[in-house]
Amino acid sequence: MLILGQEDVAALLDCDALIDALAGAMADLSAGDAVVPARTAAPVPGLTATMLVDMPAYVPSTRALISKLVSVFPGNAGGPVPVRQGVVAVFDPDTGVPAALMDATWLTAARTGACSALSARLLAREDASVLAVLGTGPQARAHALAAVRVRPIRELRIAGRDRAKASALAEEVSDDPATAGVAVRAVGSYEEALDDADVVCAATYAQEPVVRRDWIKPGTHITSVGYNPQGREIDDQTVVDALLFVESRSAALSAVPPNRDLAEPIERGLINAGHVRAELGELVAGTATGRTGDEQITLYKSVGVAVQDAAAAALVLAAARERGMGQEVSL
């Protein structure tokens, strides 16, 4: 069994290959070919924390058989320990033998950012050139480095609750080869970041919406991956006005824990389940229509699905074997 730490995963996971692999995985999911049991969770009393025992999956397009465990401890926010941590176990799809155990912290951020980039490739205007990233953590970094690959981004703005962290992330991102030729800068507010932005990637732990309809211009594509059990990332009017796309209708509408960005507008009767325009996999397969006009606002609301982890883990394991990385252990 191969053991791969966070640094191994980060070194082995190629973002361009991941975006392409996720397209196939999402198509498998929407076609009903992927096997993805319902997510379950075990709350930790007194901490508003959760252990997600949630993500076994088999994906035919990558022949990936995995299971993922994730802890979500909101009390870690702002400190050195990430809010979300986890591991992915990979099994041989022919024999069931455990093949690898890998850190899921960066893998989760990378696959989430890459799927948001896939949504932008499918839904953002072809000429989208201004990218706003909301958040300053690993997810924000992953989104910044993925989204610039799918559209001709010339300006990247980063905003967060802490201007110093936004500036540090902007400096880090600007040094990456993926942002060559892109003007990267931190800005002082979410509103400033969103002003005239073409693509918005929200990856926050917001109590109050950081994406508001009054701040969004017609034609914007929005990706939202943030989760706060007491908060919202997107305001009601944006959800109502946008064409809504998800990974999986069932996952988005019955997420455990609940996805308040969609659950609250549904509870208030502002939208219903039919407001979901399509799943990403349906767009990949050509069985559904995405954007049909340059003035439309499109919103990809992500809750995370296990096929994303499976696609990412398969790439990591293949690259590790090719490059001889990781530590072999016997169980």
N, C-alpha and C positions, 0 to 999 in steps of 0.2 A: 504494500500500500504506500502510495506516495503522499508525503506531507508537504504542503505548500503554504508558506506564510504570506503575510500581506505584501511584503516587498517582492516576493516571487510573483504573486498574482499581478501586481502593478507592472512588473517588467515584462510579463508574458502576454498580457491581454492587449491585442491590437484593436484600436477603436474602429478603424475603417472596416476590418473584417467582422467586428462585432455588429456594426450597424447592418451589414449585409446578412449576417447569420440571424439577426433578430427578425428581419423581414420574413424569412422562411419559417421561423418559429411562430410568429404571430399568424401567418397564413395557416399553419398546422392547427393552431388553437381555434381560429374562427371556422375552419372546415370540420372541426370535431375529430381530427385525427390525433391530436395530442391528448395525453391522459393527465388530467390535473384535478385531483380531489379538492373538495372544499377546504378553505383555510380554517384552522382552529387556533384558539388563543387561550393562554392561561394567565389571568391577571395576577399581579403581585400586590396583595393588600397593603395599604398604607403608603405606597410609593407612586401611585398612578403609573405603574410600570407593567409591562406585558412581555410574556414569552410567547412568541409566535411559533407554534409547532405546526408549521403551515405549508410547507412547500415541497411536497414530493411531486415529481413530474417525469413523464417520458415524452420526448420530442422526436418524431420519426425523421425529420429532415436532418437532424444532427446525430441521431441514434444515441441521445443522451438520456441517461437514467440517473436522477439525482434526488436528494432530499436536503432541505435547508432548514436550519434552526436560527431564529433571530430573536434577540432581546431588544426591547425598546424601553429605555430608561430616561424619560424626559428630564429627570433631575440632573443628568449629566450635562445638560445644555450650558454652554459657556465655559466649560472646564476642559481638562486635557483628555478625558475619556469620552468617546463618541456616544451620542444618544442611541444609535443603532449599532449593534455588533452581532456577529454570527459566524457560522461555519456552513460549508456545503460538503456533503458526502456524495461522491460519485461512484457508481457501481457499473460493472461490466454488463452491458445489455443482453449478452448471450448466456452468461453463467450466473449473474447476480453477485459475483465476487466484489467486495469493496476495492475500488481501484485507487481512490484518492480522497484525502480530506484537506480542504483548503479554506483559508480565511475568507470570509464573505464581506468584510467591511468595504474594501475597495471594489470588490467584484459587484456588490450591490449598487454602489454609487455609479460605477462605470456602466453597468447594464441599464440603469435607470436613465442616465444621461444619453446613452446611445439610442435608447428607444424614443426619447424625446426628440433626438436628432432625426430618427426615422420619421417621426410624425411631421417634423418640419420639412423633410424631403418630400413627403406626400402632400402636405397641406399649405406650407408657406408660399407666398408669391415668389415667382422665379427670380425677381429682381430684389428680394429682401436683402438689405445691406446693413441695417442697424440692429444690433442684438443687445437686449437688456437682460442681465442675469441678476436675480434677486436672491440674496443669501450669500453667506461667506464660508460655508462648510465644505466638506468633501463632495456633496451633491452639487453645489454651485460650481466648484472647480470642474467636475466631470461634465456638467452641462456646457460650460464655456468652451471646453476643449473639443466637445463633440459637435455642437451646433455650428461652429465655424467651418466644418467640413462639408456641409450639405447645401450651403447658400453662399453667395458672394459677399460675405460680411466684411465691411471696411471699418466699422466702428463697434466697439464692445464696451458697454457701460456696466459697472458692478455697483450694487447698492446693498446695504445691510443695516442692522441696528447699530453696529459699531463701525464708525468711519475708518478707524485704524485697521480693523480686520478687512474691510473692503479694499483699502489701499494695499495691504499686504497680499491679498489674493490677486489684485490687479497686477502687481509686480511679478508675482509667481507665474500667472497665466501669460503675461507678455513675454516671458523668457522661453516659452514652449514653442517648438517649431511649428505647431499647428496654427499659431496666431501670427505667423510671419506676414507682414503687410497690413495687419489690423491695428488700428489705434485703440489701445486698451486704457481705460481710465476708471477710477472710482468716482462716484458722485455722492452728493450729500443726502439724497432722499430717494425713496421709491418713485415718487412722482417725477422727479427729474430724470431718473433712469428710463421711465416709460414714455417720456415726451417724444413723440414722433418715431418710436421704435417700431420695427417691422416684425421682429420675433422677440417674444418675451419668455424667459425660462424662470419660473418661480420655484425655488427650492428652499423654503423657509420653515421656521417653527412659529408661525405668526399667530397671535391672539386675535388680531383684527385683520381684515383683508388688506393685502399689499398690492393687489391688482384690482383697480376700480374702473368702472366703465367710463367715468369722466376723464380718466387719464389715458385711455386707449383710443387710438385713431382707427378709422375704418381700414380694413384690409390686414389687420394685425393677426399673427398666429401666436397663440399663447399655449405654453406647456406648464402644467401645474403638478408637482409631485410632493409638495409639502404636506405634512400631517401634524396636527396638534389636536388632542382629544377634546380640548376646550376652545379651539380656535378655528378660524377660517383663513384661507389664502386668497380666495376669489370672491368678489361681492356678488350679490344676487343678480344685479342688472347685467353684469358681464355674462353670467351663466345663462340668463334668459335670452340675451341678444345673440349669443354665439352659436355657431354650428358645433355641436358637441360630439367628440370622438373619444373612444375608450379602448382599452386593451380587450376587455371582455364585458359584455353587458351584465352578466350575472355577478362577476366580481365587483364591478363598479357600483352596482345597485344594492348589493348585499354584503359589502365589505365588512370584515371583522378585523379590527375595530371599525365602526362606521365612518364613512367618508362624508364629513359634515358639509363639504363644499357642494355636494349633490343632495345629501339626505335632507338638509334643512330646506332648500327650495322646493323639494318634493313634498315635504310635510306641510309647507305653507300653501301648496297648490299653485306655485309659480311655474313649475314644469312637471312633467310626468315621465314615465319610463320611455315613452315614445320620443322624448326630446333627444335621445341618443341617435345621432345621424348614422353612425357606422362604427364598427370595430376596425382597428388598424389593419388586421389581417384581411378583412374584406376589401380594403383599399388596395393592399398588395396584390390580392388575387383578381382585382378588377370586377368584383361582384357588387360593389357599392361605389357611390360617387362622393368625392370630397368637395373641395372648393370649386365653385362654378363661376365666381366673379371676383374681381380685384377688391371690391369694397366689403366683402364678407369678412367677419371676424370668425376665426376658427379656434376652438379650444380643445386641447387634448388633456383630459384629466386622468392621471395615472394613480392606481392603487397598488401596482406591482403584481405580477403573476409569475408563477414558477417556471414557465417556459423560458422566460428571460434569463433566469439563473442557469437553467440547463444549457442554453445556447452559449452563455459566457463560460461556464465551467468546462464544456466540451472543448472550446478553443484553448483555454488555459492548459488543460491536461495534454492536448495534442502538442502544444508548443513546448511544454515541459519535457515531454518524452523526446521531442526532436532535439532540444538543446541540452538535455541531460541535467535539468535543474530539479530541485526538491530533495527531500530526504526519504529514502526507502526504509520502511519499517515492516516487521512481521507481526501480525495480530495473534 
